[in-house]
C-alpha cells in the first residue's frame, strides 16, 4: 500500500500548484496528476457536471492507478463533490481544498479580506456557510473572476500573460482599495488553485504590504497527517509523477515544465 501513488486532480493545470506543495512535503511519494481540461472550466458549470466528473475521475484513479489517497486540487470540485466522494469511498483518504478564509481573518489587521475565486466556488452553499461563520471576525470582499482560470491555462500555449494581467487588474480594481490602512483590504485569498500561477501579477497590483494566501501547504500537511495515521507513508523514494489529461498532453507537460521546474515523462491522454 505504501508504494501506491496519491491521486491529484483538477479541472485543468491549476492543481499543479497543489502538487508542487505536496511534492515539497512528501518527496518520497509517487503521484498521479489528472488534468480534466476537456471538461473544464468547472467553475462556470453546474454542480451536476462537477460531481459527475469528480466521480468518474475518482473511479479511474482507483481502478487504473490503485491510488492510496486522493487530493481534490480544485476549490469548485471540493465544494460540489467532496461529501459525495467521501460517502462513496469511505476507505479512501480524501483531502479537498477550500479558500483560506479562517487563516485570512486571523491574519488581517484591518479586518477586511479580499477573496477571489471562480463563480462556482464563491456562489456555493459551502463557501457562503464558511463566510457567514466568520462574519464577526472580518469583512470579506468576494470577487468572482470569470475567465481568469482559463486565461492562465491558455497562457501556457500562447506564452503570453497579457490577458491574465488584464483580468487580474480588472478584478482587483473592482474590489476596492488594498493596503494596510483602516478600511483597506490587507489580505487576499486565492480561492482557485490556478490563481497561484498569477500570484506575481496580483502582488504587483495589490502592493507588497498585502498578504496573499493560497491553500497548497495546508493541503500537503493534511495529506501527510492522513497517510501517517493510515501507516501508508512511502519511505522508499525517490518519488515520481505521472501526468494524465483528458485534454492536450503537450499543454499539461509544458505547464509542469514551466511552473514546477522539473522534467516529466510524457503526459498520457485519458479518453473518458
MIDOSE-1310 file (N, C-alpha, C; in nm, 2 decimals, decimal comma, always signed):
residues 272
xxxx	+0,08/-0,12/+0,00/+0,00/+0,00/+0,00/+0,09/+0,13/+0,00; +0,20/+0,13/+0,08/+0,28/+0,25/+0,09/+0,34/+0,29/-0,05; +0,36/+0,19/-0,14/+0,42/+0,22/-0,27/+0,32/+0,27/-0,37; +0,19/+0,26/-0,34/+0,09/+0,31/-0,43/+0,09/+0,46/-0,44
xxxx	+0,04/+0,52/-0,55/+0,05/+0,66/-0,57/-0,06/+0,74/-0,50; -0,05/+0,87/-0,49/-0,15/+0,96/-0,44/-0,21/+1,02/-0,57; -0,34/+1,02/-0,58/-0,41/+1,08/-0,69/-0,44/+1,23/-0,66; -0,42/+1,31/-0,76/-0,44/+1,45/-0,75/-0,51/+1,49/-0,88
xxxx	-0,63/+1,57/-0,86/-0,69/+1,61/-0,99/-0,75/+1,75/-0,97; -0,76/+1,81/-1,09/-0,82/+1,95/-1,11/-0,88/+1,95/-1,24; -0,96/+2,06/-1,26/-1,03/+2,08/-1,39/-0,92/+2,12/-1,50; -0,80/+2,15/-1,46/-0,70/+2,19/-1,55/-0,56/+2,18/-1,49
xxxx	-0,48/+2,28/-1,52/-0,34/+2,28/-1,48/-0,32/+2,35/-1,34; -0,43/+2,42/-1,29/-0,41/+2,49/-1,17/-0,37/+2,41/-1,05; -0,42/+2,28/-1,05/-0,39/+2,19/-0,94/-0,24/+2,16/-0,93; -0,16/+2,19/-1,03/-0,02/+2,17/-1,03/+0,04/+2,25/-0,91
xxxx	-0,02/+2,36/-0,87/+0,03/+2,44/-0,76/+0,01/+2,36/-0,63; -0,09/+2,28/-0,62/-0,11/+2,19/-0,50/-0,01/+2,07/-0,51; +0,01/+2,02/-0,63/+0,10/+1,91/-0,65/+0,24/+1,96/-0,61; +0,28/+2,08/-0,64/+0,41/+2,14/-0,60/+0,43/+2,14/-0,45
xxxx	+0,32/+2,18/-0,38/+0,33/+2,18/-0,23/+0,33/+2,03/-0,18; +0,26/+1,94/-0,24/+0,26/+1,80/-0,20/+0,40/+1,74/-0,22; +0,46/+1,77/-0,33/+0,60/+1,72/-0,35/+0,70/+1,77/-0,25; +0,69/+1,90/-0,22/+0,78/+1,95/-0,12/+0,77/+1,89/+0,02
xxxx	+0,64/+1,86/+0,06/+0,62/+1,80/+0,19/+0,64/+1,65/+0,19; +0,62/+1,58/+0,07/+0,62/+1,44/+0,06/+0,71/+1,39/-0,05; +0,84/+1,42/-0,05/+0,93/+1,40/-0,16/+0,95/+1,25/-0,20; +0,91/+1,16/-0,11/+0,93/+1,02/-0,14/+0,81/+0,95/-0,20
xxxx	+0,70/+1,03/-0,21/+0,57/+0,97/-0,26/+0,56/+0,98/-0,41; +0,49/+0,88/-0,46/+0,45/+0,88/-0,61/+0,32/+0,95/-0,62; +0,30/+1,03/-0,73/+0,18/+1,10/-0,76/+0,13/+1,07/-0,90; +0,00/+1,07/-0,92/-0,07/+1,07/-1,05/-0,15/+1,20/-1,05
xxxx	-0,12/+1,29/-1,14/-0,19/+1,41/-1,15/-0,28/+1,41/-1,28; -0,41/+1,43/-1,26/-0,51/+1,43/-1,37/-0,56/+1,57/-1,39; -0,55/+1,61/-1,51/-0,59/+1,74/-1,56/-0,72/+1,71/-1,65; -0,83/+1,76/-1,60/-0,96/+1,73/-1,68/-1,00/+1,84/-1,77
xxxx	-0,90/+1,89/-1,84/-0,93/+2,02/-1,92/-1,03/+2,00/-2,03; -1,05/+1,88/-2,08/-1,16/+1,86/-2,18/-1,29/+1,90/-2,13; -1,31/+1,88/-2,00/-1,45/+1,91/-1,94/-1,45/+2,04/-1,86; -1,34/+2,12/-1,87/-1,33/+2,25/-1,80/-1,40/+2,36/-1,87
xxxx	-1,43/+2,47/-1,81/-1,39/+2,50/-1,67/-1,50/+2,46/-1,57; -1,46/+2,40/-1,46/-1,56/+2,36/-1,36/-1,63/+2,48/-1,30; -1,55/+2,58/-1,28/-1,60/+2,70/-1,20/-1,72/+2,77/-1,27; -1,74/+2,74/-1,40/-1,85/+2,81/-1,47/-1,95/+2,70/-1,51
xxxx	-1,95/+2,58/-1,45/-2,05/+2,48/-1,48/-2,13/+2,45/-1,36; -2,24/+2,38/-1,37/-2,33/+2,35/-1,26/-2,28/+2,23/-1,18; -2,33/+2,22/-1,06/-2,28/+2,12/-0,96/-2,29/+1,97/-1,02; -2,40/+1,95/-1,10/-2,42/+1,81/-1,15/-2,30/+1,77/-1,24
xxxx	-2,26/+1,87/-1,32/-2,14/+1,84/-1,41/-2,02/+1,81/-1,33; -1,99/+1,90/-1,23/-1,87/+1,88/-1,15/-1,87/+1,75/-1,07; -1,99/+1,72/-1,01/-2,00/+1,59/-0,94/-1,98/+1,47/-1,03; -2,04/+1,47/-1,15/-2,02/+1,36/-1,24/-1,88/+1,34/-1,28
xxxx	-1,81/+1,45/-1,31/-1,67/+1,44/-1,35/-1,58/+1,39/-1,23; -1,61/+1,45/-1,11/-1,53/+1,41/-0,99/-1,55/+1,26/-0,96; -1,67/+1,21/-0,98/-1,69/+1,06/-0,96/-1,62/+0,98/-1,06; -1,63/+1,02/-1,19/-1,56/+0,94/-1,29/-1,41/+0,94/-1,27
xxxx	-1,35/+1,05/-1,24/-1,21/+1,06/-1,22/-1,16/+0,98/-1,10; -1,24/+0,98/-0,99/-1,21/+0,90/-0,87/-1,21/+0,75/-0,91; -1,31/+0,71/-0,98/-1,32/+0,57/-1,02/-1,20/+0,53/-1,11; -1,16/+0,62/-1,20/-1,05/+0,59/-1,29/-0,92/+0,58/-1,21
xxxx	-0,89/+0,68/-1,12/-0,77/+0,68/-1,05/-0,76/+0,56/-0,95; -0,87/+0,51/-0,90/-0,87/+0,39/-0,81/-0,85/+0,27/-0,90; -0,92/+0,25/-1,00/-0,92/+0,12/-1,07/-0,79/+0,11/-1,16; -0,75/+0,22/-1,22/-0,64/+0,21/-1,32/-0,50/+0,23/-1,25
xxxx	-0,50/+0,32/-1,15/-0,37/+0,35/-1,08/-0,36/+0,31/-0,94; -0,47/+0,25/-0,88/-0,46/+0,20/-0,75/-0,42/+0,30/-0,64; -0,47/+0,42/-0,65/-0,43/+0,53/-0,56/-0,46/+0,49/-0,41; -0,37/+0,54/-0,32/-0,40/+0,51/-0,18/-0,46/+0,63/-0,11
xxxx	-0,46/+0,75/-0,17/-0,53/+0,87/-0,12/-0,56/+0,96/-0,24; -0,65/+1,05/-0,22/-0,70/+1,14/-0,33/-0,70/+1,28/-0,28; -0,64/+1,37/-0,36/-0,64/+1,51/-0,33/-0,72/+1,58/-0,44; -0,83/+1,65/-0,40/-0,91/+1,72/-0,49/-0,85/+1,86/-0,50
xxxx	-0,77/+1,89/-0,60/-0,69/+2,01/-0,61/-0,77/+2,12/-0,68; -0,89/+2,13/-0,65/-0,98/+2,22/-0,71/-1,09/+2,27/-0,61; -1,10/+2,40/-0,59/-1,19/+2,45/-0,50/-1,34/+2,42/-0,54; -1,37/+2,44/-0,66/-1,50/+2,41/-0,71/-1,54/+2,27/-0,69
xxxx	-1,46/+2,17/-0,73/-1,49/+2,03/-0,71/-1,50/+1,99/-0,56; -1,42/+2,06/-0,48/-1,43/+2,03/-0,34/-1,56/+2,07/-0,28; -1,60/+2,19/-0,32/-1,73/+2,25/-0,27/-1,85/+2,16/-0,32; -1,84/+2,11/-0,44/-1,96/+2,04/-0,50/-1,96/+1,89/-0,47
xxxx	-1,84/+1,83/-0,46/-1,83/+1,68/-0,46/-1,77/+1,61/-0,35; -1,70/+1,68/-0,26/-1,61/+1,61/-0,16/-1,70/+1,52/-0,07; -1,82/+1,57/-0,03/-1,90/+1,49/+0,06/-1,95/+1,37/-0,01; -1,99/+1,38/-0,14/-2,03/+1,26/-0,21/-1,92/+1,16/-0,23
xxxx	-1,80/+1,21/-0,26/-1,69/+1,11/-0,28/-1,65/+1,04/-0,15; -1,65/+1,11/-0,04/-1,62/+1,05/+0,09/-1,72/+0,95/+0,13; -1,85/+0,97/+0,09/-1,95/+0,87/+0,12/-1,94/+0,75/+0,04; -1,90/+0,77/-0,09/-1,89/+0,66/-0,18/-1,76/+0,58/-0,17
xxxx	-1,66/+0,64/-0,11/-1,53/+0,58/-0,09/-1,48/+0,59/+0,05; -1,55/+0,53/+0,14/-1,51/+0,55/+0,29/-1,37/+0,50/+0,32; -1,32/+0,41/+0,24/-1,19/+0,35/+0,27/-1,07/+0,43/+0,21; -1,10/+0,54/+0,14/-1,00/+0,62/+0,07/-0,98/+0,75/+0,14
xxxx	-0,87/+0,78/+0,19/-0,84/+0,92/+0,25/-0,86/+1,02/+0,14; -0,95/+1,12/+0,16/-0,97/+1,22/+0,06/-0,95/+1,36/+0,12; -0,87/+1,44/+0,05/-0,84/+1,58/+0,10/-0,89/+1,67/+0,00; -0,97/+1,77/+0,04/-1,01/+1,88/-0,05/-0,94/+2,01/-0,02
xxxx	-0,97/+2,10/-0,11/-0,92/+2,24/-0,08/-1,03/+2,33/-0,07; -1,02/+2,44/+0,01/-1,12/+2,54/+0,02/-1,05/+2,67/+0,05; -1,11/+2,78/+0,01/-1,04/+2,91/+0,03/-1,01/+2,93/+0,18; -0,89/+2,99/+0,20/-0,84/+3,00/+0,34/-0,90/+3,12/+0,41
xxxx	-1,03/+3,12/+0,43/-1,10/+3,24/+0,49/-1,06/+3,25/+0,64; -1,05/+3,14/+0,71/-1,03/+3,14/+0,85/-0,89/+3,19/+0,88; -0,78/+3,14/+0,82/-0,65/+3,20/+0,84/-0,63/+3,34/+0,80; -0,71/+3,38/+0,69/-0,70/+3,52/+0,64/-0,76/+3,61/+0,75
xxxx	-0,88/+3,57/+0,80/-0,94/+3,65/+0,91/-0,85/+3,67/+1,03; -0,78/+3,57/+1,06/-0,69/+3,57/+1,18/-0,57/+3,66/+1,15; -0,52/+3,66/+1,02/-0,40/+3,74/+0,98/-0,43/+3,88/+0,96; -0,55/+3,92/+0,92/-0,59/+4,05/+0,88/-0,59/+4,15/+1,00
xxxx	-0,52/+4,27/+0,98/-0,52/+4,37/+1,09/-0,63/+4,47/+1,06; -0,67/+4,49/+0,94/-0,78/+4,58/+0,90/-0,92/+4,52/+0,91; -0,92/+4,38/+0,93/-1,04/+4,30/+0,93/-1,12/+4,32/+0,80; -1,04/+4,34/+0,69/-1,10/+4,35/+0,56/-1,02/+4,26/+0,47
xxxx	-1,09/+4,15/+0,42/-1,02/+4,04/+0,35/-1,08/+4,03/+0,21; -1,00/+4,03/+0,11/-1,04/+4,00/-0,03/-1,04/+3,85/-0,06; -1,13/+3,81/-0,14/-1,14/+3,67/-0,18/-1,17/+3,67/-0,33; -1,08/+3,60/-0,41/-1,11/+3,58/-0,55/-1,12/+3,44/-0,58
xxxx	-1,22/+3,40/-0,66/-1,24/+3,26/-0,70/-1,33/+3,25/-0,82; -1,35/+3,13/-0,86/-1,44/+3,10/-0,97/-1,58/+3,13/-0,92; -1,67/+3,16/-1,01/-1,81/+3,18/-0,98/-1,87/+3,06/-0,91; -1,83/+2,94/-0,95/-1,88/+2,81/-0,89/-1,84/+2,80/-0,75
xxxx	-1,72/+2,85/-0,71/-1,68/+2,84/-0,57/-1,74/+2,94/-0,49; -1,74/+3,07/-0,53/-1,78/+3,18/-0,44/-1,93/+3,19/-0,43; -2,01/+3,12/-0,51/-2,15/+3,12/-0,50/-2,21/+2,99/-0,44; -2,12/+2,90/-0,40/-2,16/+2,77/-0,35/-2,21/+2,79/-0,21
xxxx	-2,30/+2,69/-0,17/-2,36/+2,70/-0,04/-2,25/+2,67/+0,07; -2,16/+2,59/+0,04/-2,05/+2,56/+0,14/-1,96/+2,68/+0,16; -1,93/+2,75/+0,05/-1,85/+2,87/+0,07/-1,92/+2,98/+0,15; -2,05/+3,00/+0,12/-2,12/+3,10/+0,19/-2,15/+3,07/+0,34
xxxx	-2,16/+2,94/+0,37/-2,17/+2,90/+0,51/-2,04/+2,92/+0,58; -1,93/+2,90/+0,52/-1,80/+2,93/+0,58/-1,78/+3,08/+0,60; -1,82/+3,16/+0,50/-1,81/+3,30/+0,51/-1,89/+3,36/+0,62; -2,02/+3,31/+0,63/-2,11/+3,36/+0,74/-2,06/+3,32/+0,88
xxxx	-2,00/+3,20/+0,89/-1,95/+3,16/+1,02/-1,83/+3,25/+1,07; -1,77/+3,33/+0,98/-1,66/+3,41/+1,02/-1,69/+3,56/+1,01; -1,82/+3,59/+0,99/-1,86/+3,73/+0,96/-1,83/+3,82/+1,08; -1,82/+3,77/+1,20/-1,79/+3,85/+1,32/-1,64/+3,88/+1,33
xxxx	-1,56/+3,81/+1,25/-1,41/+3,82/+1,26/-1,35/+3,91/+1,15; -1,42/+3,92/+1,04/-1,37/+4,00/+0,93/-1,48/+4,03/+0,83; -1,46/+4,14/+0,75/-1,55/+4,16/+0,64/-1,48/+4,10/+0,51; -1,55/+4,02/+0,44/-1,50/+3,96/+0,32/-1,55/+4,02/+0,19
xxxx	-1,46/+4,07/+0,11/-1,49/+4,13/-0,02/-1,47/+4,02/-0,12; -1,58/+3,97/-0,17/-1,57/+3,85/-0,26/-1,59/+3,89/-0,40; -1,50/+3,84/-0,49/-1,50/+3,87/-0,63/-1,49/+3,75/-0,72; -1,60/+3,71/-0,79/-1,59/+3,60/-0,89/-1,51/+3,65/-1,01
xxxx	-1,42/+3,56/-1,05/-1,32/+3,60/-1,16/-1,35/+3,52/-1,28; -1,46/+3,55/-1,35/-1,49/+3,47/-1,47/-1,38/+3,48/-1,57; -1,33/+3,37/-1,63/-1,24/+3,36/-1,73/-1,09/+3,36/-1,69; -1,06/+3,39/-1,56/-0,92/+3,40/-1,52/-0,85/+3,27/-1,52
xxxx	-0,91/+3,16/-1,47/-0,85/+3,03/-1,47/-0,82/+2,99/-1,61; -0,92/+3,01/-1,70/-0,90/+2,97/-1,84/-0,78/+3,05/-1,90; -0,78/+3,18/-1,87/-0,67/+3,26/-1,93/-0,53/+3,21/-1,88; -0,52/+3,17/-1,75/-0,40/+3,12/-1,70/-0,36/+2,99/-1,78
xxxx	-0,45/+2,91/-1,80/-0,43/+2,78/-1,87/-0,38/+2,81/-2,01; -0,45/+2,90/-2,08/-0,41/+2,93/-2,22/-0,28/+3,00/-2,23; -0,23/+3,07/-2,13/-0,11/+3,14/-2,13/+0,01/+3,04/-2,15; -0,01/+2,91/-2,11/+0,09/+2,81/-2,13/+0,11/+2,79/-2,28
xxxx	+0,00/+2,78/-2,36/+0,01/+2,76/-2,50/+0,06/+2,88/-2,58; +0,02/+3,00/-2,54/+0,05/+3,12/-2,61/+0,18/+3,19/-2,57; +0,23/+3,15/-2,44/+0,34/+3,22/-2,38/+0,32/+3,37/-2,37; +0,19/+3,41/-2,35/+0,16/+3,55/-2,34/+0,06/+3,56/-2,22
xxxx	+0,11/+3,64/-2,12/+0,03/+3,66/-2,00/-0,05/+3,79/-2,00; -0,06/+3,86/-2,11/-0,13/+3,99/-2,12/-0,28/+3,97/-2,08; -0,35/+3,87/-2,12/-0,49/+3,85/-2,08/-0,50/+3,83/-1,93; -0,41/+3,75/-1,88/-0,41/+3,72/-1,73/-0,39/+3,85/-1,65
xxxx	-0,29/+3,93/-1,70/-0,26/+4,06/-1,63/-0,38/+4,15/-1,64; -0,45/+4,15/-1,75/-0,56/+4,24/-1,77/-0,68/+4,20/-1,68; -0,71/+4,07/-1,67/-0,82/+4,02/-1,59/-0,79/+4,05/-1,44; -0,66/+4,02/-1,40/-0,62/+4,04/-1,26/-0,64/+4,19/-1,23
xxxx	-0,61/+4,28/-1,32/-0,62/+4,42/-1,29/-0,77/+4,46/-1,28; -0,85/+4,41/-1,37/-1,00/+4,44/-1,37/-1,06/+4,39/-1,24; -1,03/+4,27/-1,20/-1,10/+4,21/-1,08/-1,05/+4,28/-0,95; -0,92/+4,30/-0,94/-0,87/+4,37/-0,81/-0,92/+4,51/-0,80
xxxx	-0,93/+4,58/-0,92/-0,98/+4,71/-0,92/-1,12/+4,72/-0,87; -1,20/+4,62/-0,91/-1,34/+4,61/-0,87/-1,36/+4,59/-0,72; -1,26/+4,54/-0,66/-1,27/+4,50/-0,51/-1,25/+4,62/-0,42; -1,19/+4,73/-0,47/-1,17/+4,85/-0,38/-1,02/+4,86/-0,35
xxxx	-0,99/+4,94/-0,25/-0,85/+4,97/-0,21/-0,79/+4,86/-0,13; -0,66/+4,83/-0,17/-0,58/+4,74/-0,10/-0,47/+4,82/-0,02; -0,44/+4,77/+0,10/-0,33/+4,83/+0,18/-0,35/+4,80/+0,32; -0,27/+4,87/+0,41/-0,28/+4,83/+0,55/-0,34/+4,94/+0,63
xxxx	-0,40/+5,04/+0,57/-0,47/+5,14/+0,64/-0,62/+5,10/+0,67; -0,68/+5,16/+0,77/-0,82/+5,12/+0,81/-0,91/+5,13/+0,69; -0,99/+5,03/+0,67/-1,09/+5,03/+0,56/-1,03/+4,96/+0,43; -0,90/+4,94/+0,43/-0,84/+4,88/+0,31/-0,83/+4,73/+0,33
xxxx	-0,82/+4,66/+0,21/-0,81/+4,51/+0,21/-0,66/+4,48/+0,23; -0,62/+4,42/+0,34/-0,48/+4,39/+0,37/-0,44/+4,24/+0,35; -0,54/+4,16/+0,31/-0,52/+4,02/+0,29/-0,60/+3,97/+0,17; -0,54/+3,90/+0,08/-0,61/+3,85/-0,04/-0,60/+3,69/-0,04
xxxx	-0,72/+3,63/-0,05/-0,73/+3,48/-0,05/-0,74/+3,44/-0,19; -0,66/+3,35/-0,24/-0,67/+3,29/-0,37/-0,76/+3,17/-0,36; -0,88/+3,19/-0,41/-0,98/+3,08/-0,40/-0,99/+2,99/-0,52; -0,88/+2,98/-0,59/-0,88/+2,89/-0,71/-0,73/+2,85/-0,72
xxxx	-0,70/+2,72/-0,74/-0,56/+2,68/-0,74/-0,49/+2,73/-0,86; -0,56/+2,77/-0,97/-0,50/+2,83/-1,09/-0,43/+2,96/-1,05; -0,49/+3,03/-0,96/-0,45/+3,17/-0,93/-0,31/+3,18/-0,87; -0,26/+3,07/-0,82/-0,12/+3,07/-0,76/-0,03/+3,11/-0,87
xxxx	-0,06/+3,07/-1,00/+0,03/+3,09/-1,11/+0,02/+3,24/-1,16; -0,07/+3,31/-1,11/-0,08/+3,46/-1,14/-0,04/+3,54/-1,01; +0,01/+3,48/-0,91/+0,04/+3,55/-0,79/+0,14/+3,66/-0,80; +0,23/+3,65/-0,89/+0,33/+3,76/-0,91/+0,26/+3,88/-0,97
xxxx	+0,17/+3,86/-1,06/+0,10/+3,97/-1,12/+0,00/+4,03/-1,01; -0,06/+3,95/-0,94/-0,15/+4,00/-0,83/-0,08/+4,08/-0,73; +0,04/+4,03/-0,69/+0,12/+4,10/-0,59/+0,16/+4,24/-0,64; +0,19/+4,26/-0,77/+0,22/+4,39/-0,82/+0,10/+4,48/-0,81
xxxx	-0,01/+4,43/-0,83/-0,14/+4,51/-0,84/-0,18/+4,55/-0,70; -0,17/+4,46/-0,60/-0,22/+4,50/-0,47/-0,12/+4,56/-0,38; +0,01/+4,54/-0,41/+0,11/+4,60/-0,33/+0,18/+4,51/-0,24; +0,31/+4,54/-0,20/+0,39/+4,45/-0,13/+0,34/+4,43/+0,02
xxxx	+0,26/+4,52/+0,07/+0,22/+4,51/+0,21/+0,10/+4,41/+0,23; +0,03/+4,38/+0,12/-0,08/+4,29/+0,12/-0,04/+4,14/+0,13; -0,09/+4,07/+0,22/-0,06/+3,93/+0,24/-0,15/+3,85/+0,14; -0,09/+3,76/+0,06/-0,17/+3,67/-0,03/-0,16/+3,53/+0,02
xxxx	-0,28/+3,47/+0,04/-0,28/+3,33/+0,09/-0,34/+3,23/-0,01; -0,27/+3,12/-0,02/-0,32/+3,01/-0,10/-0,33/+2,88/-0,01; -0,37/+2,77/-0,07/-0,40/+2,65/+0,01/-0,31/+2,53/+0,00; -0,21/+2,54/-0,09/-0,13/+2,43/-0,11/-0,06/+2,36/+0,01
xxxx	+0,00/+2,45/+0,09/+0,08/+2,39/+0,21/-0,02/+2,33/+0,31; -0,13/+2,39/+0,35/-0,22/+2,32/+0,44/-0,27/+2,19/+0,39; -0,30/+2,18/+0,26/-0,34/+2,06/+0,20/-0,23/+1,95/+0,21; -0,11/+1,99/+0,18/+0,00/+1,90/+0,19/+0,02/+1,84/+0,33
xxxx	+0,00/+1,93/+0,43/+0,01/+1,89/+0,57/-0,10/+1,79/+0,61; -0,22/+1,82/+0,56/-0,33/+1,73/+0,59/-0,31/+1,60/+0,53; -0,27/+1,60/+0,41/-0,24/+1,47/+0,34/-0,14/+1,39/+0,41; -0,03/+1,45/+0,45/+0,08/+1,38/+0,52/+0,02/+1,32/+0,65
xxxx	-0,06/+1,40/+0,72/-0,12/+1,35/+0,85/-0,21/+1,23/+0,83; -0,29/+1,23/+0,72/-0,38/+1,11/+0,70/-0,30/+0,99/+0,66; -0,19/+1,01/+0,59/-0,11/+0,89/+0,55/-0,03/+0,84/+0,67; +0,01/+0,93/+0,76/+0,07/+0,88/+0,88/-0,02/+0,80/+0,97
xxxx	-0,15/+0,85/+0,98/-0,25/+0,78/+1,05/-0,28/+0,64/+1,00; -0,28/+0,63/+0,86/-0,31/+0,51/+0,80/-0,19/+0,41/+0,79; -0,07/+0,47/+0,82/+0,05/+0,39/+0,81/+0,09/+0,36/+0,67; +0,06/+0,45/+0,58/+0,09/+0,42/+0,44/+0,19/+0,52/+0,37
xxxx	+0,27/+0,59/+0,46/+0,37/+0,68/+0,40/+0,47/+0,59/+0,33; +0,52/+0,64/+0,22/+0,63/+0,58/+0,14/+0,76/+0,62/+0,19; +0,84/+0,53/+0,24/+0,97/+0,57/+0,29/+1,09/+0,51/+0,20; +1,05/+0,48/+0,08/+1,15/+0,42/-0,01/+1,16/+0,49/-0,15
xxxx	+1,16/+0,62/-0,14/+1,16/+0,70/-0,27/+1,28/+0,67/-0,35; +1,32/+0,75/-0,45/+1,25/+0,88/-0,47/+1,12/+0,88/-0,54; +1,04/+0,98/-0,51/+0,90/+0,98/-0,57/+0,91/+1,01/-0,72; +0,80/+0,98/-0,78/+0,78/+1,02/-0,93/+0,64/+1,07/-0,95
xxxx	+0,63/+1,13/-1,06/+0,50/+1,19/-1,10/+0,46/+1,14/-1,24; +0,33/+1,10/-1,25/+0,27/+1,06/-1,38/+0,17/+1,16/-1,41; +0,17/+1,22/-1,53/+0,07/+1,31/-1,58/-0,03/+1,25/-1,67; -0,16/+1,28/-1,64/-0,27/+1,23/-1,72/-0,36/+1,34/-1,75
xxxx	-0,42/+1,35/-1,87/-0,51/+1,46/-1,91/-0,62/+1,41/-2,00; -0,73/+1,47/-2,00/-0,84/+1,45/-2,09/-0,82/+1,55/-2,21; -0,73/+1,64/-2,20/-0,71/+1,74/-2,30/-0,59/+1,71/-2,38; -0,51/+1,82/-2,41/-0,39/+1,80/-2,49/-0,27/+1,77/-2,40
xxxx	-0,21/+1,66/-2,42/-0,09/+1,62/-2,33/+0,02/+1,72/-2,34; +0,05/+1,78/-2,45/+0,17/+1,87/-2,46/+0,15/+1,99/-2,37; +0,02/+2,03/-2,36/-0,01/+2,15/-2,28/+0,02/+2,13/-2,13; -0,03/+2,01/-2,08/+0,00/+1,98/-1,94/+0,15/+1,96/-1,92
xxxx	+0,21/+1,89/-2,01/+0,36/+1,87/-1,99/+0,43/+2,01/-1,99; +0,39/+2,10/-2,08/+0,46/+2,23/-2,08/+0,43/+2,31/-1,95; +0,31/+2,30/-1,90/+0,27/+2,37/-1,77/+0,36/+2,31/-1,66; +0,37/+2,18/-1,65/+0,45/+2,12/-1,55/+0,60/+2,16/-1,56
xxxx	+0,64/+2,18/-1,68/+0,78/+2,22/-1,70/+0,80/+2,36/-1,66; +0,70/+2,45/-1,70/+0,71/+2,59/-1,67/+0,70/+2,62/-1,53; +0,60/+2,57/-1,46/+0,57/+2,61/-1,32/+0,62/+2,52/-1,21; +0,65/+2,40/-1,25/+0,71/+2,31/-1,14/+0,86/+2,30/-1,16
xxxx	+0,91/+2,33/-1,28/+1,05/+2,33/-1,30/+1,12/+2,20/-1,30; +1,04/+2,09/-1,34/+1,11/+1,97/-1,35/+1,07/+1,89/-1,47; +1,16/+1,81/-1,53/+1,12/+1,73/-1,64/+1,03/+1,62/-1,60; +0,94/+1,59/-1,69/+0,84/+1,48/-1,66/+0,83/+1,38/-1,77
xxxx	+0,78/+1,27/-1,74/+0,75/+1,17/-1,85/+0,64/+1,23/-1,94; +0,63/+1,19/-2,06/+0,52/+1,24/-2,15/+0,39/+1,21/-2,08; +0,30/+1,32/-2,09/+0,17/+1,31/-2,03/+0,09/+1,20/-2,11; +0,00/+1,14/-2,04/-0,09/+1,03/-2,10/-0,23/+1,09/-2,13
xxxx	-0,28/+1,06/-2,24/-0,42/+1,10/-2,27/-0,52/+1,00/-2,22; -0,62/+1,05/-2,14/-0,73/+0,96/-2,10/-0,86/+1,00/-2,16; -0,92/+0,91/-2,24/-1,04/+0,94/-2,31/-1,16/+0,89/-2,22; -1,24/+0,98/-2,17/-1,35/+0,95/-2,08/-1,46/+1,04/-2,09
